Amino acid sequence: MEPRRDGAEPGLKRPWRGQAPEERLAERRAKLLEAGLEVMGTEGAAAVSMRGICRVAELTERYFYESFRNREEFLVAVLDMVALEARDAMLTTLGTAAADRAELVRNLVRVFTLYVRDDPRRARVMFVESWAAPELIRRGAELVSEFTTPIAAVAASFGPASERSDDLDIELNALATFGAVAYLYQRWLREGFAISAERMVEHVSRVVEQLSAVSSALF
């Protein structure tokens, strides 16, 4: 093989326009995920195709396979992006000051409520499209504890059941909380956020408090 005229070895990855190769890869991946959020969050998971996503992201098809093995992996990545952003926002809130635990629960619920209201695509991905395909259902089940357990754990630390609650109580209550909250937010999304965010925060917070007080540890 003849040496390249610019002196570089064949296949050598070099900075381009001031960006390192890994930075360009991350940028392209972010564009694809944003395109996925747009399509999945407005038209649904069934409308997602590799070619369609590349068209929305304005990237050639080879860049899709640079970051994702197949369509199924891509759908899961979009769900991960949305759910883990919500989780991170809630975990940040856990570190903030609150007058009492009840206020902290409301702060957590408020952060999540505004997160989905401010971008309805997020709500659709998490509460509607997460049931649209087997791989999304599996991953959704794994993600449940990521943002319900922090709330359930905080809420379980007060109330009459707090002294006898154990880790299984927290786990089961997190599942119950997720089921109840998911249906509440599904309706909120379906009705175009007709209920005020303030009312949603208060109602969801009370639901969380009630469900988190359940204990079967001494059964």
NORGIWO-V744379 format. One record per residue. RES is the residue in one letter. PSI is psi in radians with two decimals (none if undefined). D_LAST is the distance of its C-alpha to the last C-alpha in Angstrom with 1 decimal. Layout:
res->RES psi->PSI d_last->D_LAST
res->RES psi->PSI d_last->D_LAST
//
This chain:
res->M psi->2.30 d_last->75.3
res->E psi->2.52 d_last->77.4
res->P psi->2.57 d_last->76.2
res->R psi->2.57 d_last->75.2
res->R psi->-0.42 d_last->77.8
res->D psi->0.04 d_last->75.5
res->G psi->-0.10 d_last->74.9
res->A psi->2.61 d_last->71.2
res->E psi->2.55 d_last->69.7
res->P psi->2.38 d_last->68.6
res->G psi->-0.05 d_last->64.9
res->L psi->2.22 d_last->64.7
res->K psi->2.22 d_last->62.3
res->R psi->2.78 d_last->63.8
res->P psi->2.57 d_last->63.1
res->W psi->2.13 d_last->64.4
res->R psi->0.69 d_last->65.3
res->G psi->0.04 d_last->63.6
res->Q psi->2.36 d_last->60.3
res->A psi->2.72 d_last->58.8
res->P psi->-0.74 d_last->57.8
res->E psi->-0.52 d_last->54.1
res->E psi->-0.69 d_last->54.5
res->R psi->-0.68 d_last->56.2
res->L psi->-0.80 d_last->53.5
res->A psi->-0.67 d_last->50.8
res->E psi->-0.76 d_last->52.8
res->R psi->-0.70 d_last->53.3
res->R psi->-0.75 d_last->49.6
res->A psi->-0.69 d_last->48.8
res->K psi->-0.71 d_last->51.3
res->L psi->-0.75 d_last->49.9
res->L psi->-0.67 d_last->46.3
res->E psi->-0.70 d_last->47.7
res->A psi->-0.68 d_last->49.5
res->G psi->-0.71 d_last->46.3
res->L psi->-0.71 d_last->44.5
res->E psi->-0.86 d_last->47.5
res->V psi->-0.85 d_last->47.6
res->M psi->-0.59 d_last->43.9
res->G psi->-0.12 d_last->43.2
res->T psi->-0.71 d_last->46.0
res->E psi->-0.41 d_last->46.7
res->G psi->2.82 d_last->43.6
res->A psi->-0.58 d_last->42.7
res->A psi->-0.42 d_last->44.8
res->A psi->-0.10 d_last->47.8
res->V psi->2.18 d_last->47.4
res->S psi->2.72 d_last->50.0
res->M psi->-0.83 d_last->51.5
res->R psi->-0.72 d_last->54.9
res->G psi->-0.73 d_last->53.7
res->I psi->-0.74 d_last->51.7
res->C psi->-0.63 d_last->54.7
res->R psi->-0.76 d_last->56.9
res->V psi->-0.69 d_last->54.8
res->A psi->-0.19 d_last->54.5
res->E psi->0.81 d_last->58.2
res->L psi->2.68 d_last->57.8
res->T psi->2.79 d_last->59.2
res->E psi->-0.50 d_last->57.0
res->R psi->-0.46 d_last->57.3
res->Y psi->-0.43 d_last->55.3
res->F psi->-0.85 d_last->52.3
res->Y psi->-0.16 d_last->52.0
res->E psi->-0.53 d_last->52.7
res->S psi->-0.41 d_last->49.1
res->F psi->2.42 d_last->47.2
res->R psi->-0.61 d_last->47.4
res->N psi->3.13 d_last->46.9
res->R psi->-0.71 d_last->45.8
res->E psi->-0.77 d_last->42.2
res->E psi->-0.63 d_last->41.9
res->F psi->-0.78 d_last->43.6
res->L psi->-0.76 d_last->41.2
res->V psi->-0.65 d_last->38.3
res->A psi->-0.65 d_last->40.3
res->V psi->-0.78 d_last->40.8
res->L psi->-0.77 d_last->37.1
res->D psi->-0.82 d_last->36.4
res->M psi->-0.83 d_last->39.1
res->V psi->-0.84 d_last->37.8
res->A psi->-0.70 d_last->34.1
res->L psi->-0.48 d_last->34.7
res->E psi->-0.72 d_last->37.2
res->A psi->-0.77 d_last->34.5
res->R psi->-0.79 d_last->32.1
res->D psi->-0.67 d_last->34.8
res->A psi->-0.67 d_last->35.7
res->M psi->-0.69 d_last->32.1
res->L psi->-0.63 d_last->31.9
res->T psi->-0.71 d_last->35.2
res->T psi->-0.58 d_last->33.9
res->L psi->-0.46 d_last->31.0
res->G psi->0.01 d_last->33.8
res->T psi->2.80 d_last->35.5
res->A psi->2.49 d_last->35.4
res->A psi->2.58 d_last->33.4
res->A psi->-0.65 d_last->33.3
res->D psi->3.09 d_last->29.5
res->R psi->-0.61 d_last->26.5
res->A psi->-0.70 d_last->26.8
res->E psi->-0.65 d_last->30.4
res->L psi->-0.71 d_last->29.5
res->V psi->-0.78 d_last->27.1
res->R psi->-0.62 d_last->30.1
res->N psi->-0.74 d_last->32.4
res->L psi->-0.80 d_last->30.5
res->V psi->-0.67 d_last->30.2
res->R psi->-0.76 d_last->33.9
res->V psi->-0.80 d_last->35.0
res->F psi->-0.74 d_last->33.4
res->T psi->-0.81 d_last->34.6
res->L psi->-0.54 d_last->38.2
res->Y psi->-0.77 d_last->38.0
res->V psi->-0.57 d_last->37.6
res->R psi->-0.68 d_last->39.8
res->D psi->-0.34 d_last->42.7
res->D psi->1.61 d_last->42.9
res->P psi->-0.37 d_last->41.7
res->R psi->-0.65 d_last->42.2
res->R psi->-0.78 d_last->39.1
res->A psi->-0.75 d_last->37.0
res->R psi->-0.74 d_last->38.4
res->V psi->-0.78 d_last->37.8
res->M psi->-0.68 d_last->34.2
res->F psi->-0.15 d_last->33.0
res->V psi->-1.04 d_last->35.5
res->E psi->-0.29 d_last->37.3
res->S psi->-0.18 d_last->34.3
res->W psi->0.15 d_last->33.6
res->A psi->-0.26 d_last->37.3
res->A psi->2.64 d_last->37.4
res->P psi->-0.73 d_last->35.2
res->E psi->-0.55 d_last->35.8
res->L psi->-0.66 d_last->34.8
res->I psi->-0.78 d_last->31.6
res->R psi->-0.83 d_last->30.7
res->R psi->-0.65 d_last->31.6
res->G psi->-0.70 d_last->30.0
res->A psi->-0.64 d_last->26.6
res->E psi->-0.55 d_last->27.3
res->L psi->-0.24 d_last->28.4
res->V psi->-0.88 d_last->25.4
res->S psi->-0.32 d_last->23.7
res->E psi->-0.62 d_last->27.2
res->F psi->0.03 d_last->27.2
res->T psi->-0.61 d_last->23.8
res->T psi->-0.74 d_last->21.9
res->P psi->-0.75 d_last->24.4
res->I psi->-0.82 d_last->23.8
res->A psi->-0.68 d_last->20.0
res->A psi->-0.72 d_last->20.0
res->V psi->-0.84 d_last->22.4
res->A psi->-0.58 d_last->20.7
res->A psi->-0.27 d_last->17.3
res->S psi->0.00 d_last->19.2
res->F psi->2.84 d_last->19.8
res->G psi->3.00 d_last->18.2
res->P psi->-0.43 d_last->15.5
res->A psi->-0.07 d_last->12.7
res->S psi->-0.63 d_last->15.0
res->E psi->-0.42 d_last->14.3
res->R psi->0.00 d_last->10.7
res->S psi->2.55 d_last->11.2
res->D psi->-3.09 d_last->11.8
res->D psi->-0.60 d_last->14.3
res->L psi->-0.66 d_last->12.2
res->D psi->-0.82 d_last->11.3
res->I psi->-0.72 d_last->15.0
res->E psi->-0.82 d_last->16.0
res->L psi->-0.67 d_last->14.2
res->N psi->-0.56 d_last->15.4
res->A psi->-0.71 d_last->18.8
res->L psi->-0.77 d_last->19.1
res->A psi->-0.70 d_last->18.2
res->T psi->-0.77 d_last->20.7
res->F psi->-0.80 d_last->23.3
res->G psi->-0.81 d_last->23.2
res->A psi->-0.83 d_last->23.7
res->V psi->-0.67 d_last->26.2
res->A psi->-0.77 d_last->28.1
res->Y psi->-0.63 d_last->28.9
res->L psi->-0.80 d_last->29.9
res->Y psi->-0.53 d_last->32.3
res->Q psi->-0.80 d_last->33.6
res->R psi->-0.74 d_last->34.7
res->W psi->-0.78 d_last->36.1
res->L psi->-0.82 d_last->38.1
res->R psi->-0.59 d_last->39.2
res->E psi->0.28 d_last->40.5
res->G psi->0.57 d_last->42.5
res->F psi->0.67 d_last->40.4
res->A psi->-0.62 d_last->41.5
res->I psi->2.43 d_last->38.7
res->S psi->2.65 d_last->39.6
res->A psi->-0.64 d_last->37.9
res->E psi->-0.72 d_last->37.1
res->R psi->-0.70 d_last->35.3
res->M psi->-0.78 d_last->33.3
res->V psi->-0.81 d_last->32.3
res->E psi->-0.77 d_last->31.1
res->H psi->-0.82 d_last->29.2
res->V psi->-0.69 d_last->27.6
res->S psi->-0.72 d_last->26.7
res->R psi->-0.65 d_last->24.9
res->V psi->-0.80 d_last->23.0
res->V psi->-0.78 d_last->21.9
res->E psi->-0.75 d_last->20.9
res->Q psi->-0.82 d_last->18.8
res->L psi->-0.60 d_last->17.1
res->S psi->-0.21 d_last->16.6
res->A psi->-0.08 d_last->14.8
res->V psi->2.35 d_last->11.7
res->S psi->2.34 d_last->8.6
res->S psi->0.29 d_last->5.2
res->A psi->-0.55 d_last->5.6
res->L psi->0.17 d_last->3.8
res->F psi->none d_last->0.0
//
